[in-house]
Amino acid sequence: MKDIQQLKEEFDKLGKADNLAMVKFYESNADSINSINVNKDNSHYDAKLRLQSEYGLSLVSAGYYSQAVSVLKDSIEMFESSPTIDSKNLYGITYFEHLLWNYGLALWETKKINEAKILFDRLALNYPKNEKYRAWLNGLKAEKVKKITRPLWIVCGIWLIGELTVFEKFDNSLQLTLSLVGILFLVAVGVAELYIYLTMKKKASA
């Protein structure tokens, strides 16, 4: 087992831009890192927090999103509970914002849409001047709208087939009712698709 001083020295020798090296370093020293007693003192707490956070960020940068989700979730919770950080100034810490953003990205990439929306709600609320977070939040809302429009398109397709075939056999009042209902469905789908297009366009340019 390595102590925190050994781990720090080895970590400091890694290239800052070499995400795969960080991933390899953490995983080859996982037993030593996991055994760090965070209750011993602040230096032990901070050492484990730093190593775990950098591992999570490196996983995202390297494209290992599924692994990154759980690592960054734990890192953020650990960051929030740090005995050396004033919770009142939490959102003023750039590194914490960086953790949140990468966690949100990992959630998005692993299709955890509801969790990602909650995270980007948090980012947009606490960093209102950052247009990127608002754009991503809108994009996530658009994804949720997509789930509604897909079955609506099926309904519209069935209605259109009926309009061209069996509806003409009904009496005039029923035909009118079915036509109005179908038009309303088409308008609703059209508005939803326009919303999706505009919000996704904003997200892409963020």
CYANA upper distance limits for C-alpha pairs under 8 A (distance plus 0.5 A):
  1 MET  CA     31 ASP  CA      7.85
  1 MET  CA     32 SER  CA      5.71
  2 LYS  CA      6 GLN  CA      6.44
  2 LYS  CA      7 LEU  CA      7.01
  2 LYS  CA     32 SER  CA      6.08
  3 ASP  CA      7 LEU  CA      6.91
  3 ASP  CA     32 SER  CA      7.73
  3 ASP  CA     36 ILE  CA      8.32
  4 ILE  CA      8 LYS  CA      6.47
  4 ILE  CA     33 ILE  CA      8.50
  4 ILE  CA     36 ILE  CA      7.94
  4 ILE  CA     44 HIS  CA      7.43
  4 ILE  CA     47 ALA  CA      7.19
  5 GLN  CA      9 GLU  CA      6.70
  6 GLN  CA     10 GLU  CA      6.76
  7 LEU  CA     11 PHE  CA      6.46
  7 LEU  CA     33 ILE  CA      8.49
  8 LYS  CA     12 ASP  CA      6.52
  8 LYS  CA     47 ALA  CA      8.00
  9 GLU  CA     13 LYS  CA      7.08
 10 GLU  CA     14 LEU  CA      7.47
 11 PHE  CA     22 MET  CA      8.27
 11 PHE  CA     25 PHE  CA      8.12
 14 LEU  CA     18 ASP  CA      7.80
 14 LEU  CA     21 ALA  CA      7.46
 14 LEU  CA     22 MET  CA      7.48
 15 GLY  CA     21 ALA  CA      8.15
 18 ASP  CA     22 MET  CA      7.08
 19 ASN  CA     23 VAL  CA      6.78
 19 ASN  CA     58 SER  CA      5.22
 19 ASN  CA     59 LEU  CA      7.71
 19 ASN  CA     61 SER  CA      7.11
 19 ASN  CA     62 ALA  CA      6.65
 20 LEU  CA     24 LYS  CA      6.61
 20 LEU  CA     58 SER  CA      7.54
 20 LEU  CA     59 LEU  CA      8.39
 20 LEU  CA     62 ALA  CA      7.02
 21 ALA  CA     25 PHE  CA      6.48
 22 MET  CA     26 TYR  CA      6.61
 22 MET  CA     54 GLU  CA      8.08
 22 MET  CA     55 TYR  CA      6.86
 22 MET  CA     58 SER  CA      7.07
 23 VAL  CA     27 GLU  CA      6.66
 23 VAL  CA     55 TYR  CA      6.34
 23 VAL  CA     58 SER  CA      6.88
 23 VAL  CA     59 LEU  CA      7.14
 24 LYS  CA     28 SER  CA      6.48
 25 PHE  CA     29 ASN  CA      6.71
 26 TYR  CA     30 ALA  CA      6.12
 26 TYR  CA     33 ILE  CA      8.18
 26 TYR  CA     51 LEU  CA      7.95
 26 TYR  CA     55 TYR  CA      7.03
 29 ASN  CA     33 ILE  CA      6.69
 30 ALA  CA     34 ASN  CA      6.34
 31 ASP  CA     35 SER  CA      6.62
 32 SER  CA     36 ILE  CA      7.12
 33 ILE  CA     48 LYS  CA      6.99
 33 ILE  CA     51 LEU  CA      8.27
 34 ASN  CA     48 LYS  CA      8.39
 36 ILE  CA     44 HIS  CA      7.08
 36 ILE  CA     45 TYR  CA      8.42
 36 ILE  CA     48 LYS  CA      7.11
 37 ASN  CA     44 HIS  CA      6.94
 37 ASN  CA     45 TYR  CA      7.85
 38 VAL  CA     42 ASN  CA      7.78
 38 VAL  CA     44 HIS  CA      5.65
 38 VAL  CA     45 TYR  CA      4.68
 38 VAL  CA     46 ASP  CA      8.42
 38 VAL  CA     48 LYS  CA      7.70
 39 ASN  CA     44 HIS  CA      8.04
 39 ASN  CA     45 TYR  CA      7.40
 40 LYS  CA     44 HIS  CA      7.01
 40 LYS  CA     45 TYR  CA      8.26
 41 ASP  CA     45 TYR  CA      7.01
 42 ASN  CA     46 ASP  CA      6.49
 42 ASN  CA     83 PRO  CA      7.48
 42 ASN  CA     84 THR  CA      7.56
 43 SER  CA     47 ALA  CA      6.49
 44 HIS  CA     48 LYS  CA      6.79
 45 TYR  CA     49 LEU  CA      6.65
 45 TYR  CA     82 SER  CA      8.03
 46 ASP  CA     50 ARG  CA      6.47
 46 ASP  CA     82 SER  CA      8.29
 47 ALA  CA     51 LEU  CA      6.74
 48 LYS  CA     52 GLN  CA      6.45
 49 LEU  CA     53 SER  CA      6.40
 49 LEU  CA     75 SER  CA      6.93
 49 LEU  CA     78 MET  CA      7.24
 49 LEU  CA     79 PHE  CA      7.46
 50 ARG  CA     54 GLU  CA      6.56
 51 LEU  CA     55 TYR  CA      6.62
 52 GLN  CA     56 GLY  CA      6.79
 52 GLN  CA     71 VAL  CA      7.54
 52 GLN  CA     72 LEU  CA      8.45
 52 GLN  CA     75 SER  CA      6.85
 53 SER  CA     57 LEU  CA      6.74
 53 SER  CA     71 VAL  CA      7.99
 53 SER  CA     72 LEU  CA      6.99
 53 SER  CA     75 SER  CA      5.95
 53 SER  CA     99 LEU  CA      7.98
 54 GLU  CA     58 SER  CA      6.49
 55 TYR  CA     59 LEU  CA      6.66
 55 TYR  CA     71 VAL  CA      8.19
 56 GLY  CA     60 VAL  CA      7.02
 56 GLY  CA     67 GLN  CA      8.41
 56 GLY  CA     68 ALA  CA      5.54
 56 GLY  CA     69 VAL  CA      8.30
 56 GLY  CA     71 VAL  CA      5.85
 56 GLY  CA     72 LEU  CA      5.73
 56 GLY  CA     75 SER  CA      8.33
 57 LEU  CA     61 SER  CA      6.82
 57 LEU  CA     68 ALA  CA      7.81
 57 LEU  CA     72 LEU  CA      7.97
 57 LEU  CA     99 LEU  CA      7.63
 57 LEU  CA    102 ASN  CA      7.17
 58 SER  CA     62 ALA  CA      6.48
 59 LEU  CA     63 GLY  CA      6.60
 59 LEU  CA     64 TYR  CA      5.43
 59 LEU  CA     65 TYR  CA      7.01
 59 LEU  CA     67 GLN  CA      7.50
 59 LEU  CA     68 ALA  CA      5.92
 60 VAL  CA     64 TYR  CA      6.13
 60 VAL  CA     65 TYR  CA      5.91
 60 VAL  CA     68 ALA  CA      6.43
 60 VAL  CA    102 ASN  CA      7.20
 60 VAL  CA    105 LEU  CA      8.47
 60 VAL  CA    106 ALA  CA      7.00
 64 TYR  CA     68 ALA  CA      6.74
 65 TYR  CA     69 VAL  CA      6.77
 65 TYR  CA    106 ALA  CA      5.41
 65 TYR  CA    107 LEU  CA      8.09
 65 TYR  CA    109 GLU  CA      7.09
 65 TYR  CA    110 THR  CA      7.05
 66 SER  CA     70 SER  CA      8.12
 66 SER  CA    106 ALA  CA      7.54
 66 SER  CA    110 THR  CA      6.73
 67 GLN  CA     71 VAL  CA      7.14
 68 ALA  CA     72 LEU  CA      6.32
 68 ALA  CA    103 TYR  CA      7.90
 68 ALA  CA    106 ALA  CA      7.01
 69 VAL  CA     73 LYS  CA      6.59
 69 VAL  CA    103 TYR  CA      6.68
 69 VAL  CA    106 ALA  CA      6.29
 69 VAL  CA    107 LEU  CA      6.86
 70 SER  CA     74 ASP  CA      6.78
 71 VAL  CA     75 SER  CA      6.68
 72 LEU  CA     76 ILE  CA      6.47
 72 LEU  CA     99 LEU  CA      7.40
 72 LEU  CA    102 ASN  CA      8.46
 72 LEU  CA    103 TYR  CA      6.35
 73 LYS  CA     77 GLU  CA      6.85
 73 LYS  CA    103 TYR  CA      7.54
 74 ASP  CA     78 MET  CA      6.55
 75 SER  CA     79 PHE  CA      6.47
 76 ILE  CA     80 GLU  CA      6.67
 76 ILE  CA     96 PHE  CA      7.94
 76 ILE  CA     99 LEU  CA      7.32
 76 ILE  CA    100 LEU  CA      7.78
 77 GLU  CA     81 SER  CA      6.86
 78 MET  CA     82 SER  CA      6.58
 79 PHE  CA     85 ILE  CA      8.35
 79 PHE  CA     96 PHE  CA      8.01
 80 GLU  CA     85 ILE  CA      8.23
 80 GLU  CA     87 SER  CA      7.26
 80 GLU  CA     90 LEU  CA      7.91
 81 SER  CA     85 ILE  CA      8.41
 85 ILE  CA     89 ASN  CA      8.28
 85 ILE  CA     90 LEU  CA      7.71
 86 ASP  CA     90 LEU  CA      6.96
 89 ASN  CA     93 ILE  CA      7.43
 90 LEU  CA     96 PHE  CA      7.62
 91 TYR  CA     96 PHE  CA      7.36
 91 TYR  CA     97 GLU  CA      7.14
 91 TYR  CA    126 ASN  CA      7.34
 92 GLY  CA     97 GLU  CA      8.46
 93 ILE  CA     97 GLU  CA      7.10
 94 THR  CA     98 HIS  CA      6.72
 95 TYR  CA     99 LEU  CA      6.81
 96 PHE  CA    100 LEU  CA      6.83
 97 GLU  CA    101 TRP  CA      6.68
 97 GLU  CA    123 LEU  CA      8.44
 98 HIS  CA    102 ASN  CA      6.73
 99 LEU  CA    103 TYR  CA      6.57
100 LEU  CA    104 GLY  CA      6.65
100 LEU  CA    119 LEU  CA      7.94
100 LEU  CA    123 LEU  CA      7.93
101 TRP  CA    105 LEU  CA      6.74
101 TRP  CA    120 PHE  CA      8.49
101 TRP  CA    123 LEU  CA      8.13
102 ASN  CA    106 ALA  CA      6.64
103 TYR  CA    107 LEU  CA      6.71
104 GLY  CA    108 TRP  CA      6.70
104 GLY  CA    116 ALA  CA      5.85
104 GLY  CA    119 LEU  CA      6.42
104 GLY  CA    120 PHE  CA      7.06
105 LEU  CA    109 GLU  CA      6.67
105 LEU  CA    116 ALA  CA      8.19
106 ALA  CA    110 THR  CA      6.71
107 LEU  CA    111 LYS  CA      6.81
107 LEU  CA    112 LYS  CA      5.63
107 LEU  CA    113 ILE  CA      7.48
107 LEU  CA    115 GLU  CA      7.33
107 LEU  CA    116 ALA  CA      5.77
108 TRP  CA    112 LYS  CA      6.34
108 TRP  CA    113 ILE  CA      6.54
108 TRP  CA    116 ALA  CA      6.28
112 LYS  CA    116 ALA  CA      6.53
113 ILE  CA    117 LYS  CA      6.56
113 ILE  CA    140 LEU  CA      7.15
113 ILE  CA    143 GLU  CA      8.21
113 ILE  CA    144 LYS  CA      8.35
114 ASN  CA    118 ILE  CA      6.95
115 GLU  CA    119 LEU  CA      6.81
116 ALA  CA    120 PHE  CA      6.63
116 ALA  CA    140 LEU  CA      8.05
117 LYS  CA    121 ASP  CA      6.45
117 LYS  CA    137 LEU  CA      6.64
117 LYS  CA    140 LEU  CA      6.42
117 LYS  CA    141 LYS  CA      7.91
118 ILE  CA    122 ARG  CA      6.86
119 LEU  CA    123 LEU  CA      6.89
120 PHE  CA    124 ALA  CA      6.42
120 PHE  CA    133 TYR  CA      6.72
120 PHE  CA    134 ARG  CA      8.05
120 PHE  CA    136 TRP  CA      7.55
120 PHE  CA    137 LEU  CA      5.97
121 ASP  CA    125 LEU  CA      6.55
121 ASP  CA    137 LEU  CA      6.98
122 ARG  CA    126 ASN  CA      6.67
123 LEU  CA    127 TYR  CA      6.19
123 LEU  CA    128 PRO  CA      8.30
123 LEU  CA    133 TYR  CA      6.71
124 ALA  CA    128 PRO  CA      5.71
124 ALA  CA    130 ASN  CA      7.72
124 ALA  CA    133 TYR  CA      5.83
124 ALA  CA    134 ARG  CA      5.95
124 ALA  CA    137 LEU  CA      8.05
127 TYR  CA    133 TYR  CA      8.39
128 PRO  CA    134 ARG  CA      8.25
130 ASN  CA    134 ARG  CA      7.58
131 GLU  CA    135 ALA  CA      6.63
131 GLU  CA    206 ALA  CA      7.59
132 LYS  CA    136 TRP  CA      6.69
132 LYS  CA    203 LYS  CA      7.83
132 LYS  CA    206 ALA  CA      5.35
133 TYR  CA    137 LEU  CA      6.62
134 ARG  CA    138 ASN  CA      6.72
135 ALA  CA    139 GLY  CA      6.68
135 ALA  CA    199 THR  CA      7.62
135 ALA  CA    202 LYS  CA      6.19
135 ALA  CA    203 LYS  CA      5.18
135 ALA  CA    206 ALA  CA      6.83
136 TRP  CA    140 LEU  CA      6.74
136 TRP  CA    203 LYS  CA      5.76
136 TRP  CA    206 ALA  CA      8.17
137 LEU  CA    141 LYS  CA      6.84
138 ASN  CA    142 ALA  CA      6.69
138 ASN  CA    199 THR  CA      6.16
138 ASN  CA    200 MET  CA      8.02
138 ASN  CA    203 LYS  CA      7.79
139 GLY  CA    143 GLU  CA      6.86
139 GLY  CA    196 ILE  CA      8.16
139 GLY  CA    199 THR  CA      5.93
139 GLY  CA    200 MET  CA      5.64
139 GLY  CA    202 LYS  CA      8.24
139 GLY  CA    203 LYS  CA      6.21
140 LEU  CA    144 LYS  CA      7.03
141 LYS  CA    145 VAL  CA      6.89
142 ALA  CA    146 LYS  CA      6.75
142 ALA  CA    195 TYR  CA      7.62
142 ALA  CA    196 ILE  CA      5.40
142 ALA  CA    199 THR  CA      6.98
142 ALA  CA    200 MET  CA      7.51
143 GLU  CA    147 LYS  CA      7.35
143 GLU  CA    196 ILE  CA      8.04
144 LYS  CA    148 ILE  CA      7.63
145 VAL  CA    149 THR  CA      6.87
145 VAL  CA    192 ALA  CA      7.44
145 VAL  CA    196 ILE  CA      7.75
146 LYS  CA    150 ARG  CA      6.75
146 LYS  CA    192 ALA  CA      8.46
146 LYS  CA    193 GLU  CA      8.42
146 LYS  CA    196 ILE  CA      7.85
147 LYS  CA    151 PRO  CA      8.05
148 ILE  CA    152 LEU  CA      7.11
149 THR  CA    153 TRP  CA      6.61
149 THR  CA    189 VAL  CA      6.55
149 THR  CA    192 ALA  CA      7.44
149 THR  CA    193 GLU  CA      8.09
150 ARG  CA    154 ILE  CA      7.23
151 PRO  CA    155 VAL  CA      6.87
152 LEU  CA    156 CYS  CA      6.64
152 LEU  CA    185 PHE  CA      7.67
152 LEU  CA    189 VAL  CA      7.20
153 TRP  CA    157 GLY  CA      6.57
153 TRP  CA    189 VAL  CA      7.61
154 ILE  CA    158 ILE  CA      6.76
155 VAL  CA    159 TRP  CA      6.63
156 CYS  CA    160 LEU  CA      6.57
156 CYS  CA    182 GLY  CA      7.13
156 CYS  CA    185 PHE  CA      7.06
156 CYS  CA    186 LEU  CA      7.09
157 GLY  CA    161 ILE  CA      6.81
158 ILE  CA    162 GLY  CA      6.70
159 TRP  CA    163 GLU  CA      6.50
159 TRP  CA    182 GLY  CA      6.75
160 LEU  CA    164 LEU  CA      6.82
160 LEU  CA    182 GLY  CA      8.30
161 ILE  CA    165 THR  CA      6.67
162 GLY  CA    166 VAL  CA      5.76
162 GLY  CA    167 PHE  CA      6.01
163 GLU  CA    167 PHE  CA      5.71
163 GLU  CA    168 GLU  CA      7.63
163 GLU  CA    179 SER  CA      8.09
164 LEU  CA    168 GLU  CA      8.16
166 VAL  CA    170 PHE  CA      8.06
167 PHE  CA    175 GLN  CA      6.64
167 PHE  CA    178 LEU  CA      8.50
168 GLU  CA    175 GLN  CA      7.44
170 PHE  CA    174 LEU  CA      6.77
170 PHE  CA    175 GLN  CA      6.59
171 ASP  CA    175 GLN  CA      6.74
172 ASN  CA    176 LEU  CA      6.62
173 SER  CA    177 THR  CA      6.77
174 LEU  CA    178 LEU  CA      6.62
175 GLN  CA    179 SER  CA      6.54
176 LEU  CA    180 LEU  CA      6.69
177 THR  CA    181 VAL  CA      6.68
178 LEU  CA    182 GLY  CA      6.54
179 SER  CA    183 ILE  CA      6.64
180 LEU  CA    184 LEU  CA      6.69
181 VAL  CA    185 PHE  CA      6.82
182 GLY  CA    186 LEU  CA      6.76
183 ILE  CA    187 VAL  CA      6.63
184 LEU  CA    188 ALA  CA      6.58
185 PHE  CA    189 VAL  CA      6.63
186 LEU  CA    190 GLY  CA      6.50
187 VAL  CA    191 VAL  CA      6.63
188 ALA  CA    192 ALA  CA      6.64
189 VAL  CA    193 GLU  CA      6.55
190 GLY  CA    194 LEU  CA      6.67
191 VAL  CA    195 TYR  CA      6.69
192 ALA  CA    196 ILE  CA      6.69
193 GLU  CA    197 TYR  CA      6.60
194 LEU  CA    198 LEU  CA      6.68
195 TYR  CA    199 THR  CA      6.58
196 ILE  CA    200 MET  CA      6.43
197 TYR  CA    201 LYS  CA      6.54
198 LEU  CA    202 LYS  CA      6.85
199 THR  CA    203 LYS  CA      6.76
200 MET  CA    204 ALA  CA      6.60
201 LYS  CA    205 SER  CA      6.88
202 LYS  CA    206 ALA  CA      6.74
